[in-house]
Amino acid sequence: LRLLAKSGQTVPPDFLPLLLDLGKRERDLRSAILPILGNRGHWLTNQNSNWKYAIDTVNLDPNPIELQEIWMTGTRTERAAALTKWRQIQPIESCLAVAASWKQDKADDRLAWLEILQTNLSLADEEFLEIALFDRSEPVRHLAADLLRQLPSRYRQRLTELASKCLTIKEKKNNKYQIEINLSPIHDKEWQAAGVSNNMKPESKLLQVISAADLDIWMGDIDRLINAAMIIPYEKEIVITGLVKAACSQRRTDWIEALLNRAYPLLGINQIQQLVGSFAGDNSEFLTNFFTNIFTPNESIDNLDVSLHVITNCFHISTNRYCEWSPEISNLAIQHFDRYIQKLIVGSNSYYYQQQNLANLYSRFLDISVIPEIEQMQSKLSLENFTYSYFLDLMKFRRDMRSTFNTA
């Protein structure tokens, strides 16, 4: 779909119904489908209610008066589409409109409106977000807190003050830090005034404080601070999770890089994905080195599996090239994949499934320049399996498809 759009072409008419049905089922594909529908496709979306998603997304005229009218009188889907466009051209007015209908809207709707307000987020939204912070719906409160964390807001200032009370950082003689946590100095009224529910468990309160507090309260060398957080006796996972949230919200490149380098053993794939996606500016050199480092030659099968999933799920975010990695990373990845295949137990229940599943994932991302290397690996492989044949078929299909579009 992306190659089709890049070449300035549209979908042949016979394929339009199938493609529109696919967009109904696969929400993530809609942004790639809509640009290549053409005039015939846009006309067709009006003929079937199942394709309404394309009408709402494509046909709205970014006219503030019309968008406001749709927001006032439309269906939930129409209101969401109108608010999305309205937020892009008049962020303050659209936020005021959300605030005006807030009490009458259902919890699911309120959550949906907040998600849309992430676009063009600014301090002009703070007053409304403070109201949402005390909403009766827990998911709404959590999302409001997430948005306020991204701003130099009063909420962040309040949580920074609380963090200063419950966190103590000491420098020891061995050039290391010791982090101590004690929530007892904070009274119930302080929690409540800060927008933190007294009904929360202590670990939840700690997570909310650390994730919202300004990272500058962590005085000292960042690498050593993260090393100290990694050995806190009981709350290390909470502290690291909070630091990940704070680094992503505040777009702190120094903390993002340090967390990826130092806290990698404790990070889940989703956390790594969040960190990689939160870089401000071009950090391609750091990320290439980071992804290179996780492909170490002597790993257990479990670590190989984790690294494969990390590279598959995270690298495209850093490069904005979802379909293709760089040739350098592609070469490292197929070597890593080969080590993983060699370590799998032949004949196990998951053997063929794991091979085919990983080959299918890899074939979507690898640079097609590595096809000769994969062919060479296939010729040397002593195990009886179908992995590289299947792998090569998919890679060659991608090569031929790209060649077709390049010569169209």
C-alpha positions in Angstrom: 0.0 0.0 0.0 2.8 2.4 0.8 4.6 1.6 -2.4 1.4 2.2 -4.3 0.9 5.6 -2.7 4.6 6.5 -3.3 4.2 5.8 -7.0 1.2 8.0 -7.2 -1.1 5.2 -8.2 -4.6 4.0 -7.0 -6.1 0.6 -6.4 -7.7 -1.1 -9.5 -11.5 -0.9 -9.2 -12.1 -4.6 -8.7 -10.0 -4.6 -5.6 -11.6 -1.6 -3.9 -14.4 -3.6 -2.0 -11.8 -6.1 -0.7 -9.5 -3.3 0.4 -12.3 -1.3 2.2 -13.4 -4.5 4.0 -9.8 -5.0 5.1 -9.7 -1.5 6.5 -12.8 -2.2 8.5 -11.1 -5.2 10.1 -7.6 -3.9 10.4 -7.7 -0.4 11.9 -3.9 0.0 11.7 -4.0 -0.3 7.9 -6.4 2.6 7.4 -3.8 5.3 7.2 -2.1 3.4 4.4 -5.4 2.5 2.6 -7.0 5.9 2.5 -4.4 7.7 0.2 -4.7 5.1 -2.6 -8.6 4.8 -2.9 -8.9 7.4 -5.6 -12.1 9.2 -6.6 -13.9 6.0 -7.4 -13.0 4.6 -3.9 -14.1 7.7 -2.1 -17.4 7.5 -4.0 -17.8 3.8 -3.1 -17.4 4.5 0.6 -20.8 6.2 0.6 -22.5 3.1 -0.7 -21.8 0.8 2.2 -22.2 1.7 5.9 -19.4 -0.8 6.8 -17.0 1.6 5.1 -18.1 4.6 7.0 -14.6 4.9 8.6 -13.3 6.1 5.3 -16.0 8.7 4.8 -15.4 10.2 8.2 -11.7 10.3 7.7 -11.5 11.4 4.1 -14.4 13.7 3.4 -14.5 16.1 6.3 -13.8 19.7 5.2 -11.4 21.4 7.7 -13.9 24.2 8.1 -14.2 25.2 11.8 -17.9 26.2 11.6 -18.8 22.9 9.9 -16.6 20.8 12.3 -18.3 22.5 15.3 -21.7 21.7 13.9 -20.8 18.0 13.4 -19.3 18.0 17.0 -22.6 19.3 18.3 -25.0 17.1 16.4 -23.2 14.1 14.9 -22.9 10.5 15.9 -20.0 9.4 18.1 -17.9 8.4 15.1 -18.6 11.7 13.4 -17.8 13.7 16.5 -14.5 11.9 16.9 -13.6 12.6 13.3 -14.6 16.2 13.5 -12.7 16.7 16.8 -9.6 15.2 15.2 -9.7 17.7 12.4 -10.8 20.6 14.6 -8.0 19.9 17.1 -5.4 20.2 14.3 -6.6 23.7 13.1 -8.1 25.2 16.3 -6.6 23.4 19.4 -7.9 25.9 22.0 -11.5 26.2 20.6 -11.8 22.4 20.3 -10.6 21.8 23.9 -13.3 24.3 25.1 -15.9 22.4 23.1 -14.9 19.2 24.8 -15.1 20.9 28.2 -18.6 22.2 27.5 -20.0 18.7 26.8 -17.8 16.8 29.3 -20.4 16.2 32.0 -23.0 14.9 29.6 -20.6 12.5 27.7 -20.2 8.8 28.6 -16.9 7.6 30.1 -15.8 5.9 26.9 -16.5 9.1 25.0 -14.6 11.2 27.5 -11.6 8.8 27.2 -11.8 9.1 23.4 -11.8 12.9 23.4 -8.8 13.0 25.7 -6.9 10.7 23.3 -7.6 13.1 20.5 -6.4 16.1 22.7 -2.9 14.7 22.7 -2.5 16.4 19.3 -1.2 20.0 19.7 -1.1 19.5 23.5 -0.1 22.7 25.3 -0.5 24.6 28.6 -3.7 26.1 27.3 -5.2 22.7 28.0 -4.1 22.6 31.6 -7.2 24.0 33.2 -9.4 21.4 31.5 -7.0 18.5 32.2 -7.0 19.4 35.9 -10.8 18.8 35.8 -10.3 15.5 34.0 -7.7 14.5 36.6 -10.5 14.1 39.2 -12.9 12.4 36.8 -15.1 9.6 38.1 -13.7 7.2 35.5 -10.3 5.7 36.4 -9.0 5.3 32.8 -9.9 9.0 32.2 -8.0 10.0 35.3 -4.9 8.0 34.2 -4.9 9.5 30.7 -5.4 13.0 32.1 -2.4 12.4 34.3 -0.4 11.2 31.3 -1.1 14.4 29.4 -0.3 16.6 32.3 3.0 14.8 32.8 4.0 16.0 29.3 3.6 19.6 30.2 5.4 21.9 32.8 2.1 21.8 34.6 1.0 22.5 38.2 0.3 18.8 38.5 3.9 18.0 37.6 5.1 20.6 40.1 3.0 19.1 42.8 4.3 15.6 42.2 7.8 16.9 42.0 7.4 18.3 45.5 6.1 15.0 46.8 8.9 13.1 45.1 11.4 15.3 46.9 9.9 14.3 50.2 9.8 10.5 49.7 13.1 10.0 47.8 16.6 10.3 49.3 19.8 9.9 47.2 23.1 9.4 49.0 26.5 9.2 47.5 28.6 6.4 49.0 32.4 6.1 49.4 32.7 3.6 46.5 31.5 6.2 44.0 28.0 4.7 43.9 24.6 6.0 44.9 22.1 4.6 47.3 18.4 5.4 46.8 16.0 5.3 49.8 12.2 5.5 49.5 9.8 6.4 52.3 6.2 7.5 51.7 5.4 8.1 55.3 6.3 11.9 55.3 3.5 12.6 52.9 0.0 13.0 54.5 -3.3 12.0 53.0 -4.3 15.6 52.3 -1.1 16.1 50.3 -1.8 13.1 48.2 -5.4 14.2 47.6 -4.4 17.8 46.8 -1.9 16.6 44.3 -4.5 14.5 42.4 -3.4 11.1 43.7 -6.1 9.0 45.2 -5.7 7.9 48.8 -7.3 4.6 47.9 -4.2 3.7 45.8 -1.7 1.1 47.1 1.6 2.5 48.2 3.4 1.1 45.2 0.9 2.8 42.9 1.4 6.1 44.6 5.1 5.7 44.3 4.8 5.0 40.5 2.6 8.0 40.0 5.0 10.3 41.8 8.2 9.1 40.0 6.5 9.1 36.6 5.3 12.7 37.0 8.2 14.3 38.9 10.7 16.5 37.0 13.7 14.4 36.3 16.0 17.2 37.4 15.3 16.3 41.1 17.5 13.2 40.5 20.7 15.1 41.2 24.0 13.4 40.1 25.3 11.2 37.3 22.4 9.6 35.4 24.2 6.3 34.7 25.0 5.8 38.3 21.5 6.8 39.4 20.0 4.2 37.2 22.5 1.6 38.4 21.4 2.5 42.0 17.7 2.2 41.0 18.4 -1.3 39.6 19.5 -2.6 43.0 16.8 -1.1 45.2 15.6 -4.1 47.4 11.8 -4.0 46.8 10.7 -1.2 44.5 13.3 -1.3 41.7 10.7 -2.4 39.0 8.4 0.5 40.2 11.2 3.0 40.1 12.5 2.0 36.7 9.0 2.0 35.3 8.4 5.4 36.7 11.6 6.7 35.2 10.7 5.3 31.8 7.4 7.1 31.9 9.0 10.4 33.1 11.8 10.2 30.4 9.2 9.6 27.7 6.8 12.3 28.9 9.5 14.9 29.3 11.4 13.8 26.1 14.7 13.7 27.9 17.2 12.2 25.5 19.9 11.9 28.2 17.6 9.8 30.4 16.2 7.8 27.4 19.7 6.8 26.3 20.8 5.9 29.8 17.7 3.8 30.5 18.2 1.9 27.3 21.9 1.3 28.0 21.7 0.6 31.8 18.2 -0.7 32.5 17.8 -3.0 29.5 17.7 -6.2 31.5 14.7 -5.0 33.5 12.8 -3.4 30.5 9.9 -5.0 28.8 9.4 -4.7 25.0 6.7 -2.2 25.4 8.9 0.0 27.6 11.8 -0.2 25.1 9.3 0.7 22.3 8.1 3.7 24.3 11.7 4.9 24.9 12.7 4.5 21.3 9.6 6.3 20.1 10.1 9.3 22.5 13.5 10.5 21.1 13.4 14.1 20.1 15.5 14.7 17.0 17.8 12.4 15.1 19.3 9.7 17.3 19.9 7.2 14.6 23.6 6.7 15.5 22.8 5.9 19.1 19.9 3.6 18.2 22.0 1.7 15.6 24.7 1.1 18.3 22.0 0.1 20.8 20.4 -2.5 18.5 23.9 -3.7 17.5 24.8 -4.3 21.2 21.8 -6.4 22.0 22.8 -8.9 19.3 25.7 -10.4 21.4 27.2 -13.7 20.1 26.9 -15.9 23.2 23.3 -15.7 24.5 20.9 -18.3 25.9 17.9 -19.2 23.8 15.6 -17.0 26.0 17.8 -14.0 25.5 17.9 -14.6 21.7 14.2 -14.7 21.7 13.8 -11.4 23.6 16.4 -9.7 21.3 14.6 -10.9 18.2 11.3 -9.5 19.5 12.9 -6.2 20.5 14.4 -5.6 17.1 11.2 -6.6 15.4 8.9 -4.4 17.5 11.1 -1.4 18.1 13.6 -0.6 15.4 11.1 0.6 12.8 9.9 3.3 15.3 13.4 4.8 15.4 13.8 4.9 11.6 10.2 5.6 10.5 10.8 2.9 7.9 8.3 0.2 9.0 9.0 -2.1 6.1 12.8 -2.1 6.0 15.7 -2.0 8.3 19.1 -0.6 7.3 21.5 -3.1 5.5 23.8 -3.1 8.6 21.0 -4.0 11.0 19.6 -6.5 8.5 22.9 -8.3 8.4 23.2 -8.4 12.2 19.6 -9.6 12.4 19.9 -12.5 10.0 23.1 -13.7 11.8 21.1 -13.5 15.1 18.2 -15.3 13.5 20.6 -18.1 12.3 22.0 -18.5 15.9 18.5 -18.8 17.2 17.5 -21.4 14.6 20.6 -23.5 15.4 19.7 -23.5 19.1 16.1 -24.6 18.7 15.4 -28.3 19.5 14.6 -30.2 16.3 11.3 -32.1 16.6 10.0 -30.0 19.6 6.3 -29.0 19.4 7.1 -25.4 18.8 10.1 -25.9 16.5 8.5 -25.4 13.1 6.0 -22.9 14.4 8.8 -20.7 15.9 10.8 -20.9 12.7 7.9 -19.9 10.4 6.6 -17.2 12.7 10.0 -15.5 13.1 10.8 -15.9 9.4 7.4 -14.2 8.6 8.2 -11.3 10.9 11.7 -10.8 9.7 10.8 -11.0 6.0 8.8 -7.8 6.5 11.6 -5.7 7.8 14.9 -6.9 6.3 16.6 -4.9 3.6 16.3 -6.9 0.4 20.1 -6.5 -0.1 20.7 -9.4 2.3 19.0 -12.0 0.1 22.4 -13.4 -1.0 23.5 -13.8 2.6 20.2 -15.7 3.4 20.8 -18.0 0.4 24.3 -18.7 1.7 23.0 -19.6 5.1 20.5 -21.9 3.5 23.3 -23.8 1.7 25.3 -24.2 4.9 22.4 -25.3 7.1 22.7 -28.9 8.3 19.3 -29.0 10.0 16.3 -30.5 8.1 13.8 -27.6 8.0 11.9 -25.3 5.6 12.8 -22.0 7.3 15.2 -20.4 4.8 13.2 -21.6 1.7 10.1 -19.9 3.2 12.1 -16.9 4.3 13.6 -16.5 0.8 10.3 -16.8 -1.0 8.9 -13.9 1.0 12.0 -11.8 0.6 12.1 -12.4 -3.2 8.4 -11.5 -3.4 9.2 -8.2 -1.7 12.1 -7.6 -4.1 10.0 -8.3 -7.1 7.1 -6.1 -5.8 9.5 -3.2 -5.2 11.0 -3.7 -8.7 7.5 -3.6 -10.2 6.6 -0.3 -8.6 10.0 1.3 -9.3 9.6 0.6 -13.0 5.9 1.6 -13.2 
